[in-house]
Amino acid sequence: MTDRPRRSLMIAFVVAAFLLAGLIPSQSPAEKEIKVEGSRYLTSTFESPFVAVAERLKASVVHINAIREREVRPFIPRFFENNPFFDIDPEDRKPRVQKIPSSGSGIIIDSEGYVLTNNHLVQDAGEITVKLIEGEEVDAEVVGADPETDLALLRIDPVAEDYVAPLGDSDKIRIGDWAIAMGNPLGLDWTLTVGVISAKGRSNLNIAGGGPVFQDFIQTDASINFGNSGGPLANIHGEVIGLNAAVNARAEGIGFAIPINLAKDVVRQLKESGSISRGYLGMVPRPLTGLLREALALDEDVEGVFVEAVEANTPAEEGDLREEDVIVEVDGEPVSDVNDFRFRVARHEPGQRLALTVLRDGKRRELEFTLANRAEYLQAASAPAGGGEAPWMGLDVESLDSPRVRRNADIEVDSGVIVVGVREDSPAQGVLNRGDVIVEIDQKPIENLADWRKVTGELRGVTKAVLVKYHPQGRAQTRYAALKKGD
């Protein structure tokens, strides 16, 4: 072969390689079409594909400003309170109203003016405004909110279809897919960052910006900063696949988004009734570890969840679910882990039937339950023990599953009750603080509110000192305190 044919063959090979790599255009026009949800956008052949995504979604991303009000009482030292030489004006004694601003992002998801955002941005806000892409600010009302997923639905005046974001299918995303985050980070107006889907199904996270009860986060390395909360995470086709929720303050470059498929069901219920109803079973699931499989004489490939506790007077007890059962199927479908199980139960509405397949004494059993209302349970669980009776040792506590707790606390433990208040006459004054997690009382384990009520109820008439084991501020290390009622 002569040099010329050899050179021609080499050039043809290089051109083919570059065509495959996309570095040379495969079509002669200088522009190509990118189709997004029935609309067509033109972009230069060598232009970034993210330009079309940005143009498609830019108008649907809004800037949300919320203002909360709280009452602040003036601090007056006791020395001045009863000192006849100081005449304190009564006006100076009155509480002041302090306004607390917060801001974030949101997504217009309907031409009727529905805006999807994070609940932690707007919860308890008395005034909410939405700033559109052109700079126009409009008032917004809260249609409904779901603290357990950290989602809220707002409404503004109707908008044109061009302002509505197309919603994708978050079940179809794959690790390594492009991820485009948009929002208003750190008070800066509209910003776009790019990365990839780093992981799916993240749960049990204590993260800045909120830790909802039901977690199925999309993890991305697309830059998400404070203020991005509530903005869209999009795919390369310009479809919203997630709602930016938070950043991990302990790890640079890791952000999380709520899957849009999870948000769709929440939006549907909030539109219909303004609230969320979830089924409640009444048991404590735990991961089925290798050691548990061995102890229960189960095969290594058995997947499911271990029933650690069954609460009294609940659908679980009424349906004959028992401690040490292993749940392997929900409604005829295999269950993989605790997070999967919780979501499967929560997707049912109160009053619906739930079928479980369990392993008990090496045999499969089919059980059926009629689910209760989770919201009613949470309301009852947060009420003081003993009705109007004063709390034990002057301690007000809440469940670790409480949405308010998970949103505002950075907790490193999985069980116990968290102290939310220490009353003035409490013997725990100066010993325990708000945020401490109690895990043992009188050498009896406290894993949840049911344990707290049972154990403290038994100690109502006890006058001796009682040993309390706790985790300061929910951290991993433990401490002990001895508490004794005053005379």
PAVEX-685388 format. One record per residue (C-alpha): residue number from 1; x, y, z; residue in one letter. Coordinates in steps of 0.001 Angstrom, whole numbers, plus 500000, padded with zeros to 6 digits. Layout:
<atoms>
     n        u        v        w   res
   NUM        X        Y        Z     a
...
</atoms>
This chain:
<atoms>
     n        u        v        w   res
     1   500000   500000   500000     m
     2   501377   503416   499018     t
     3   501748   506296   501415     d
     4   498754   508200   499976     r
     5   496135   505433   500472     p
     6   497610   504723   503888     r
     7   497333   508433   504828     r
     8   493757   508605   503512     s
     9   492784   505546   505515     l
    10   494314   507065   508659     m
    11   492439   510358   508156     i
    12   489180   508481   507643     a
    13   489779   506541   510854     f
    14   490465   509730   512882     v
    15   487379   511489   511462     v
    16   485234   508474   512327     a
    17   486607   508471   515872     a
    18   485846   512174   516328     f
    19   482339   511678   514928     l
    20   481720   508966   517496     l
    21   483025   511233   520263     a
    22   480742   514054   519123     g
    23   483598   516482   518523     l
    24   482691   516960   514841     i
    25   479072   517700   513851     p
    26   477337   514841   512103     s
    27   474933   517153   510299     q
    28   475585   520047   508027     s
    29   473211   522688   509495     p
    30   474767   525007   512050     a
    31   471825   524440   514361     e
    32   469965   521430   515684     k
    33   466640   520972   517434     e
    34   466200   519895   521051     i
    35   462648   518821   521845     k
    36   461376   519240   525403     v
    37   457823   518269   526274     e
    38   456377   519174   522888     g
    39   458315   522422   522559     s
    40   461312   522850   520267     r
    41   464399   524880   521081     y
    42   467244   525640   518695     l
    43   470810   525500   519880     t
    44   474097   525802   518023     s
    45   475725   522468   517225     t
    46   478675   523364   519457     f
    47   476507   525021   522142     e
    48   476163   523465   525592     s
    49   473016   521311   525834     p
    50   472342   522909   529221     f
    51   471410   526166   527465     v
    52   468162   524653   526180     a
    53   467380   523220   529619     v
    54   467968   526611   531227     a
    55   465734   528368   528704     e
    56   462980   525816   529230     r
    57   462893   526032   533028     l
    58   464076   529547   533803     k
    59   460618   531114   533968     a
    60   459266   528359   536230     s
    61   461855   528960   538995     v
    62   460721   531554   541540     v
    63   462324   533298   544499     h
    64   460342   532884   547745     i
    65   460556   535259   550699     n
    66   458806   534384   553949     a
    67   458489   536315   557209     i
    68   457749   534711   560560     r
    69   456808   536636   563654     e
    70   457687   535700   567215     r
    71   457106   537364   570552     e
    72   460226   538410   572443     v
    73   459963   539460   576058     r
    74   462380   542156   577217     p
    75   465052   541072   579682     f
    76   464787   542981   582940     i
    77   467203   541899   585712     p
    78   465580   541102   589047     r
    79   467627   543840   590682     f
    80   465678   546425   588680     f
    81   462316   544661   588952     e
    82   461643   545385   592626     n
    83   464018   548265   593197     n
    84   462130   551447   594202     p
    85   464939   553601   592765     f
    86   464187   552409   589248     f
    87   460889   553290   587669     d
    88   460447   550980   584693     i
    89   457956   552196   582120     d
    90   455122   549631   581649     p
    91   455651   549895   577904     e
    92   459184   548574   578355     d
    93   457774   545467   580003     r
    94   455575   544526   577054     k
    95   456764   541817   574662     p
    96   458014   542898   571249     r
    97   457222   541280   567930     v
    98   460353   540196   566107     q
    99   460202   539531   562380     k
   100   462374   536651   561116     i
   101   462913   536564   557331     p
   102   463850   533491   555302     s
   103   464226   532922   551581     s
   104   464530   530104   549102     g
   105   463211   528855   545805     s
   106   460134   527235   544320     g
   107   458801   525693   541111     i
   108   455629   526678   539247     i
   109   453998   523335   538429     i
   110   450569   524388   537182     d
   111   449146   527279   535138     s
   112   446593   527788   537925     e
   113   449481   529216   539961     g
   114   450508   526275   542113     y
   115   454091   526542   543398     v
   116   455959   523601   544937     l
   117   458607   524328   547589     t
   118   460073   523088   550887     n
   119   457937   523209   554000     n
   120   460802   524452   556179     h
   121   460900   527659   554116     l
   122   457322   528695   554756     v
   123   456248   526937   557954     q
   124   454587   529322   560434     d
   125   455188   532265   558060     a
   126   452645   535053   558274     g
   127   453717   536714   555045     e
   128   454922   534977   551862     i
   129   455859   536645   548584     t
   130   456940   535059   545314     v
   131   459275   536859   542918     k
   132   458880   535891   539268     l
   133   461685   535842   536709     i
   134   460875   539353   535437     e
   135   461215   540736   538971     g
   136   457484   541055   539723     e
   137   456609   540177   543328     e
   138   453227   538645   544141     v
   139   451597   537438   547350     d
   140   451274   533700   547925     a
   141   449050   531594   550152     e
   142   449817   528189   551603     v
   143   447484   525565   550156     v
   144   448879   522860   552408     g
   145   452088   521408   553786     a
   146   453589   518044   554682     d
   147   456380   518329   557274     p
   148   457057   514591   557070     e
   149   458398   514982   553508     t
   150   459360   518674   553899     d
   151   457061   519712   551038     l
   152   454627   522625   550805     a
   153   452234   523787   548104     l
   154   451669   527512   547575     l
   155   449355   529342   545195     r
   156   449706   532614   543319     i
   157   447636   534117   540505     d
   158   447328   531997   537328     p
   159   450284   532120   534935     v
   160   450924   531389   531247     a
   161   451864   527842   530197     e
   162   455425   528994   529446     d
   163   455927   529439   533195     y
   164   455006   525834   534015     v
   165   457823   523334   534592     a
   166   457480   519878   532970     p
   167   457658   517129   535592     l
   168   459693   514032   534782     g
   169   459834   510514   536207     d
   170   462343   510221   539042     s
   171   462014   506420   539038     d
   172   463832   506349   535687     k
   173   466969   508234   536757     i
   174   470271   506385   536819     r
   175   473479   507016   538699     i
   176   475708   509006   536352     g
   177   472840   510843   534608     d
   178   473213   514594   534239     w
   179   471710   516665   537073     a
   180   471019   520399   536670     i
   181   470172   522368   539825     a
   182   468449   525762   539684     m
   183   467438   528250   542311     g
   184   468397   531363   544224     n
   185   471415   530388   546359     p
   186   472735   532626   549134     l
   187   470338   535427   548193     g
   188   471574   535551   544589     l
   189   468919   535582   541907     d
   190   468504   532754   539402     w
   191   471515   530433   539248     t
   192   472243   527165   537422     l
   193   474787   524501   538406     t
   194   475558   521178   536768     v
   195   476635   517755   538041     g
   196   475491   514162   537951     v
   197   473239   511851   539921     i
   198   475628   510469   542532     s
   199   473270   508089   544361     a
   200   469600   507258   544869     k
   201   467466   506269   547838     g
   202   469470   508075   550518     r
   203   467772   507945   553923     s
   204   468410   508360   557657     n
   205   470221   511624   556984     l
   206   470699   514469   559461     n
   207   471328   517340   557099     i
   208   471324   521104   557192     a
   209   468050   522504   555931     g
   210   465882   519734   557322     g
   211   465622   516024   558011     g
   212   462084   514841   557148     p
   213   460687   511566   558464     v
   214   460196   510025   555014     f
   215   463506   510199   553170     q
   216   464286   508863   549701     d
   217   466783   511502   548603     f
   218   468517   511837   545271     i
   219   472180   512650   545924     q
   220   474010   514914   543481     t
   221   477301   516750   543176     d
   222   475589   519658   541394     a
   223   476279   522619   543661     s
   224   473326   523212   546031     i
   225   473649   526049   548527     n
   226   471341   527607   551097     f
   227   468633   529377   549138     g
   228   468500   526632   546515     n
   229   465979   524821   548724     s
   230   462720   524357   546842     g
   231   464268   524817   543407     g
   232   464260   522141   540687     p
   233   466767   519418   539984     l
   234   466354   518683   536276     a
   235   467535   516064   533814     n
   236   469163   516741   530452     i
   237   465727   516767   528786     h
   238   464589   519788   530814     g
   239   462253   517773   533060     e
   240   462098   518263   536825     v
   241   463213   515055   538552     i
   242   463620   516411   542079     g
   243   463154   519289   544480     l
   244   466398   520614   545967     n
   245   466129   520085   549697     a
   246   469427   520600   551482     a
   247   473182   520416   551555     v
   248   475377   518289   553762     n
   249   477246   520833   555854     a
   250   479888   518234   556809     r
   251   480796   517248   553249     a
   252   481686   519652   550473     e
   253   479908   519172   547160     g
   254   477101   516841   548295     i
   255   473492   517915   547903     g
   256   470134   516172   548176     f
   257   466816   516469   546372     a
   258   463349   515035   547044     i
   259   462275   512785   544122     p
   260   459549   514408   542050     i
   261   457479   511192   542051     n
   262   457250   511430   545836     l
   263   456191   515067   545510     a
   264   453491   514281   542921     k
   265   451438   512236   545383     d
   266   451828   514887   548088     v
   267   450730   517608   545641     v
   268   447652   515590   544672     r
   269   446500   515261   548279     q
   270   447272   518874   549147     l
   271   445271   520095   546147     k
   272   442324   517904   547101     e
   273   442179   518502   550846     s
   274   445019   520775   551964     g
   275   446435   518032   554197     s
   276   448099   514622   554040     i
   277   446609   511362   555302     s
   278   448875   508360   555740     r
   279   448192   504908   557033     g
   280   449513   503879   560444     y
   281   450318   500316   561506     l
   282   451800   500671   565014     g
   283   455059   498736   565187     m
   284   458815   499329   565266     v
   285   460705   497873   562276     p
   286   464429   497143   562427     r
   287   466917   496044   559743     p
   288   467228   492300   559251     l
   289   470954   491868   559867     t
   290   473093   488825   559241     g
   291   473241   488083   562962     l
   292   469448   488238   563232     l
   293   469110   485835   560309     r
   294   471492   483434   562029     e
   295   469696   483736   565361     a
   296   466320   483112   563703     l
   297   467681   480224   561579     a
   298   466848   482039   558331     l
   299   468632   481600   555037     d
   300   471249   484233   554196     e
   301   469293   485408   551142     d
   302   466102   486194   553096     v
   303   465260   489916   552863     e
   304   462769   491836   554954     g
   305   462411   493729   558238     v
   306   462480   492502   561813     f
   307   459545   493416   564099     v
   308   461171   494782   567229     e
   309   458036   496018   568995     a
   310   454265   496075   568554     v
   311   452401   498922   570236     e
   312   449247   498271   572196     a
   313   445822   499175   570798     n
   314   447063   499600   567248     t
   315   446219   497917   563929     p
   316   449421   495880   564260     a
   317   448297   494331   567544     e
   318   444717   493838   566330     e
   319   445984   492070   563195     g
   320   448170   489661   565242     d
   321   451566   491033   564231     l
   322   454069   489909   566869     r
   323   457514   490814   568082     e
   324   460252   488748   566399     e
   325   458177   488338   563224     d
   326   460070   488980   559992     v
   327   458067   490849   557342     i
   328   459084   489664   553874     v
   329   456233   490970   551688     e
   330   453877   493952   551622     v
   331   450738   493480   549508     d
   332   452358   490525   547786     g
   333   455564   492357   546820     e
   334   458968   491698   548448     p
   335   460192   494319   550929     v
   336   463922   495063   550973     s
   337   464624   497259   553995     d
   338   463125   499454   556719     v
   339   462932   502582   554563     n
   340   461161   500676   551787     d
   341   458726   499218   554324     f
   342   457858   502594   555853     r
   343   457157   504117   552445     f
   344   454989   501173   551429     r
   345   452841   501533   554549     v
   346   452685   505339   554305     a
   347   451422   505184   550699     r
   348   448212   503648   552014     h
   349   445483   505921   553299     e
   350   443756   505468   556679     p
   351   441080   502787   556534     g
   352   442729   500879   553690     q
   353   443687   497233   553971     r
   354   447336   496200   554200     l
   355   448497   492625   553609     a
   356   451758   491377   555123     l
   357   453574   488106   554656     t
   358   455649   487267   557730     v
   359   457993   484500   558801     l
   360   457166   483170   562264     r
   361   458746   480037   563731     d
   362   460094   479209   560297     g
   363   456648   479294   558637     k
   364   455069   481830   556299     r
   365   451906   483487   557550     r
   366   449532   485844   555751     e
   367   448185   488725   557876     l
   368   445776   491561   557085     e
   369   445355   494934   558786     f
   370   443060   497936   558557     t
   371   445317   500960   558884     l
   372   444717   503853   561285     a
   373   445470   507538   560686     n
   374   449141   508396   561215     r
   375   448363   512083   561807     a
   376   446017   511254   564685     e
   377   448673   509018   566225     y
   378   451334   511729   566030     l
   379   448976   514214   567636     q
   380   448234   511799   570481     a
   381   451907   510887   570860     a
   382   452966   514511   571299     s
   383   450370   515134   574046     a
   384   451613   515185   577657     p
   385   451543   511833   579423     a
   386   448598   511329   581748     g
   387   446399   513934   580068     g
   388   446642   517155   582057     g
   389   449057   515696   584603     e
   390   452393   517505   584992     a
   391   455223   515853   583032     p
   392   457564   513520   584896     w
   393   460388   515426   586600     m
   394   459208   518563   584808     g
   395   460530   517284   581473     l
   396   458649   517843   578229     d
   397   459711   515316   575590     v
   398   458854   514388   572011     e
   399   459366   511414   569758     s
   400   462488   511337   567581     l
   401   460124   510765   564637     d
   402   458493   514147   565213     s
   403   458847   516258   562028     p
   404   459737   519328   564083     r
   405   462519   517418   565832     v
   406   464041   515960   562664     r
   407   463879   519309   560899     r
   408   465630   521338   563578     n
   409   467976   518867   565289     a
   410   471172   517171   564213     d
   411   470626   513811   565931     i
   412   473122   510960   565782     e
   413   471045   508356   567653     v
   414   468141   506263   566365     d
   415   466039   505675   569477     s
   416   464946   507476   572627     g
   417   462940   510614   573352     v
   418   464207   514163   572967     i
   419   463879   516832   575644     v
   420   462003   519842   574243     v
   421   461512   521670   577533     g
   422   462776   521728   581142     v
   423   460278   523416   583465     r
   424   461357   525930   586096     e
   425   460521   523637   589034     d
   426   462213   520615   587438     s
   427   465033   518855   589351     p
   428   466661   518544   585913     a
   429   467283   522305   585771     q
   430   470983   522808   585058     g
   431   471393   519064   584423     v
   432   469423   518278   581257     l
   433   468860   520652   578365     n
   434   466635   520992   575327     r
   435   467959   518659   572636     g
   436   469247   515951   574990     d
   437   468035   512463   574027     v
   438   467006   510196   576899     i
   439   467549   506472   576229     v
   440   467237   504916   579692     e
   441   465362   505642   582939     i
   442   465841   503633   586129     d
   443   467957   501189   584074     q
   444   465009   500528   581740     k
   445   465430   501226   578001     p
   446   463526   504141   576480     i
   447   463254   503670   572721     e
   448   460128   505723   572019     n
   449   457290   507666   573599     l
   450   455436   504482   574502     a
   451   458410   503354   576617     d
   452   458693   506826   578184     w
   453   455047   506807   579241     r
   454   455159   503280   580581     k
   455   458340   503729   582639     v
   456   457611   507218   583950     t
   457   454058   506136   584805     g
   458   455498   503407   587016     e
   459   457738   505984   588719     l
   460   455024   508527   589545     r
   461   454976   507712   593251     g
   462   458704   507062   593616     v
   463   460574   509553   595817     t
   464   464106   508150   595610     k
   465   466706   509369   593104     a
   466   466298   507907   589619     v
   467   469173   507252   587219     l
   468   468783   508713   583719     v
   469   471003   507837   580761     k
   470   471047   510354   577912     y
   471   472909   511611   574839     h
   472   473786   515328   575187     p
   473   472252   517173   572211     q
   474   471657   513857   570473     g
   475   475367   513149   570021     r
   476   476830   509642   570103     a
   477   478455   509913   573542     q
   478   476365   509090   576623     t
   479   476035   510709   580057     r
   480   474241   509812   583300     y
   481   472256   511981   585688     a
   482   470477   511221   588948     a
   483   467180   513066   589370     l
   484   465142   513321   592554     k
   485   461850   515053   593157     k
   486   461937   518056   595475     g
   487   460141   518072   598799     d
</atoms>
